[in-house]
Amino acid sequence: MKKTIATTLALAAFCMSTAIQAYPIFSGDATANFDSRPGPADSNPAGYYIWTNENYEDWSVRWTGNDYGTRLRGDWSGRISLTHLVDGSVVDFRFERVDGVYAIQDGWGGPTDYIHFYGAAGNGYDGFDFSVDTSFLNVVNFNLSSTLFDLDLEETGVTEGTGIYIGANLETPMVAFGEYDGHASQKFSVSNNVPEPSTLALLGLGLVGIGARRLARK
């Protein structure tokens, strides 16, 4: 009983926090069979590349400063927040000396896990992989920054992203602007069959009520 109540309240908190953060939710197909990279770097624009497998369990994040063969110098950093990150699943891909990635499980005493990363642009791809436990509801929140992004932080609301490509079709998500590591960042969420933020908020409130009622009965 205690475990059921704790799980209900944790899910409610996550649903409400996701709605409050108002990360735009990417509704396209994030799956791809890229293996370790989305083709030769000089055949793609510079930016972030994100994809997952068919059941949205195994994820890959890559970045490159190679813009169709022209090398652009810049810094890359960001934070991914999610729940149910598989322990030990965060693995870097072709990192250089100035690149780094680390995970925080159940950060700051809450149910949320975090992946922080930083790196530099190169001729090829750098990045990392991670996995989530798909037996639970998962919403993966991305907060991605780069000195190559030309963003106007005074612009509010949701707008089309810059330099971010998702899934096999390299779709660009709708994003909200923010800041990470002192640089302009773009925030968005990716999930498989997840409600819109307003629905998440209502779901969160309902789950809180259920949890509170069970506690009261006890």
N, C-alpha and C positions, 0 to 999 in steps of 0.2 A: 504493500500500500504506500509506504513512504517513497519508494522508488517511482511509483506511478505518479504521485503528486509532484515530486521533484522534476520528473520528465515533462509533465504538463506545464508547469510554471516556467521551466527553461525554454520550452518551445514557444510559449506565449511571449516571453521576454524577447526572444530572437525575432519573432514576427513583428512585434511592436517596434523594436530598434531598427529593423530593416525599413519599416514604413516611415519612421521618423527621419531616418537619414535620407530618405527619398532618393536613393540611387535609382536612376532609370533602369528598367529591366529589359535586357536584350531578349527579344522574342523570336529571333531567327534560329537557324540550325548551327550549333557550335561544334558539331562533330566533323572529324576529318581523319584520313589515313595518311598522315604526313610522315609517319615514322618519327625521326628525330628533328626534322626541320622542313619547312614548307617550300622545298625546292632550292635551287641556287640563289644565293643572296643577291647576285647582280641581275637577277631577273624580276626582282620585286622592289617596291619602294621601301625607303627606310621607315621603321616604326616597330610597333609591337604586334606579335602574332600569337593568338590564343586559340587552342582547340582542345577537344576532349574526345574520348571514345564513345561508342554508341550508347552505353548506359550511363554516361556522364560521371564515371568513376575516376578515370585516370586523365589528368590534365597536364597540358604543356604550355609554358609561357616562354616566348623568345623575343629578343629585340635585336635589331641590326641598324647600323649607321650607313650601310651600303645602299645607296639610292640609285638603283639601275646601273651600278658600276661606279658611281661617284661616291667616294667615302666622305661622310659628314661626321665631324667630331662633336661629341656631346656626352652629357651624363644622363644616366637612366636610374630611376629609383621608384619605389612604390611599396604599397602595403595591400595585402589580400586578407580579408577577414571572412571567416566562415565557421561553421560548426562541424564536428565529426571528422576532423582531419586525421587521416591514418598515421599513427606514430611511425616516425622514421621514413616516411614516404617522400619527404622533400629532398630532392637530389639535384645538384647543379649540373649544367650542361656546358662544357667547354669554357669554364670560367678562367679569367686571367687574374693577375695579381691584385688588381684594383677592384675586382668583383666580389660580391659576397651575398649570401642568403642565409636567413635563420628563421626558425619557427618558434612560436610561443604557444604552448598548449594551455587551454583554459586561462587565457590571459586576465590578469588583475582580478582573479577570483570569480570570474563570470564564465558562462558557457562558451564564449567565443574563442576561437583559435586565430592566430595571426601568422602571416608569412611576410617578413620584411626583406627587401632586396635592394641592391645598388650595383651599378656597373658603368662601364664606358662603352661607347660605340666602337665597332670594329668592322673589318672587312666581311666577316661572316656573322653567324648567329651566336649569341650567348643566351643563357636563360636557365630554367629549372623545370622540374616536373614535380607533381604531387598527386595524392589520391585522397578521395573522400569515401566515407562509409555510406553507400547508397541505400542502406536499409532505413535511413532517416531522411526527412525533408532537408534538402541542402540548397542554400542560396549563397553563391560565391560573389562577394563584393570586391570589386577591383578599384584601386586608387592609384593611378599610373601617372608618373611625371617624367618629363624629359626636357633638357635645355633646348632641344630641337623644336619643341612645340611652340607655335606662335599663337598664344591664347590671350584673350582680353578678359581678365578676371572680373572686370566690372559688369560684364554681361551676365545676366541672371536667367534662371529658368533652364530648360532642357534644350540642347542643340546637338547637331551632328558632330560626332567626334572627329579628331584629327590624328592621323598616323596610328590607328588601331584597326586591326584586321582579325576577324573571328571566323573560325570554321573553314571548311573546304572552299566556300565561295568568297572568302576574304571580305565578309560583310563589315561595314563600319557601324558601331553602335551609337545610339543616342546617349549623350553624357550630360553630367552636371559638372561645372568647374569647381575646383577647390585648390588646395595647396598641400604639398607634401615635401618634406626635406628642403623647405625654402624655395621650391619651384612650383610653377603652375601645374596642376594635375587635372586629370579627367576621371570622373567617378561613374561607375555603372555596375550592374549586377548581371550575372548569368546563372540561369538555373533551368531545369527541365520540368516544364509543366507547373509553374509556380503562379499564384494569384498576383494581381496587380497590387501596388502599395496600399490602396484604400481597403482592398479586401483583406490584405495581411493585417492591417490595423484592427479591423473588426474581428478577424479570427483571433488575434492576440488578446483582445478584450474578452472575448468569449472564453478562451482558455484560462485566463486569469480568474474569471468567475467560477469556472468549473473547479479549478484548484482550490480557490478560497472556500467553496461550498464543501468540498471533501474535507478540508481542514476543520471547518466548523462542525461537521458531523462527527469528526473524530474527537 
